[in-house]
């Protein structure tokens, strides 16, 4: 399994995003915030992964004050293990990103909106570590150094 890079208006990724808990406007043609984005679609078209970072030249900072690439969406509806998809998405990030920022790779998992008793389990299996909570205390913050992309 591998990822294909697509643009933020790809209808296949929008349909997958429509079924993700973070989706704000179901049916909208795109789902990524403004800034730098890397959107990945699995070759079987059953998974989507979105990387986001404020454009460094814009001077805009992320709301959490961290500087790195954030996974804003990951949805896997296929048979491939999610931790493997995450590792491959990290490798894609290394291929496509010019730089990362000192805080590395980041992701939030909204604990109450997932079925797992171990929020972020698939990320943890891919070598990510829990480092804190969101400002509203509803989400688990996970991170991984950019230098460890693709490794557990």
N, C-alpha and C positions, 0 to 999 in steps of 0.2 A: 504494500500500500504506500502511496506517496501523495503529496499535495500538489495541486495546480494553483498558481497565483491567479486570482481574478480581480476585477475591479469592484468597487463598492456598490455598483448598480446591477450586479449579476443576479438575475431572477432566481437561480437555483439556490444561491446562498440566502437570499431574502426569504425564500420559502422555509428553509431550515431555521432561520432566525425567528420566523413567526411562531415557532414551537418552543422557543427558549424563554425561560422565566424573565430574562432581562429586557425582552422586546417591549418597547414603549408604544409603537404604532403598528399594529398588525396590518399587513398589506402595503406598508410604505415601500417604495422602491429601493431604499437603502437603510442601513442600520448602524453605521459607524459614525462616531462623532467627528467634527472637523479636526484637522491636523494630519499628521503622517499616519497612513494606514497600510497594513499588509493583510489582505484577506486571502485565505486559503480554502480551497474546496478539495475534498478527498477525490481521488480518481474514480471511486465508485459512487460519488455524489451523495454520500450518506453522512458526511460530517463537514462542519464548517469551523474555522478557527480565525479569529480576528485579532491582530496586533494593532495597538494604537499608541501614539506618542504625540504630545503637542509639538508643533513645528518649532524647533529650537530657535530659528531666526526670528520668529514672531514675538518672542519675549513672554508668551503666554506660559504659565505654569500649571501643572495639574493641580486639582483641588487638594490632594493629599500632600503636596509639596515635594513628592518624590520625582526623580528624573530617571526614567527608564522606559522600556516598552511594556505596556500593559495588555494582557489578554482581556479583551472586553467581552468576548463571546467564544464559547467552545460548546458545540453540540455534536454528539456522536449518536447516530441512529443505526449504525452498522455493526458488524460482528468483530471488527478490529478493536483490540484492547485500547481503551482510552489513554492509558499511560504511554503506549507506543505512539499513538497519534500526537500526543503532546511532545514527545522527544523529537519526532519528525518535524513538528511545527517550529520547535526551537532551532533545528538545523536550517529550516527555510528562513527563519529570521536572520540567522548569521549570513546566509547567501544574499538577502535582499536589503538588509539594513546597513546604512553607512556607518553608524555608530550606535551605541546603546545608552549611554548615560551611566553615572556612577551607581545607581540603585538597581541595575540589572533588569531582570524579567520579573514582572509583577502580575498578580491576579487576585481578585476578590471572589469569594464564594459566599453566596447568600444562604446561610445555614438553614433557615426555616423554609426555603423554597426548593430544597432538594430532599430526596428520600433517604439519603445515606445518614447513618449515625456518626459517620466520620467525615465531616465536611472537607472537601478537597482531597479525598483519598487518592483519586487517580493522579492528581498533581504530585502528591507526596510520593507515590510509587515511581514517579519520574524524577525524583530528587529534589522537589521543592520543599521548602520549610515554612511552617507557620511562624510569622513574626509579629503578629498583632491583630488588631480589630479595626474596623472602619470607624469613622468619627461618631456614627450613630449606633455603634456596637452591634449592628445586625449582620455584618459580614466578616469572614475570616480573611485576613491578608496573608498571602503566600508569596514567597520570592525565591529566586534562584539566580546566582551570579551568571552574567552573560558568558563568562569564560568557561562555564560548565555546560553550555548549551549542547544538547544531544547526548549527554552523559547522565547516568543515575548517580 
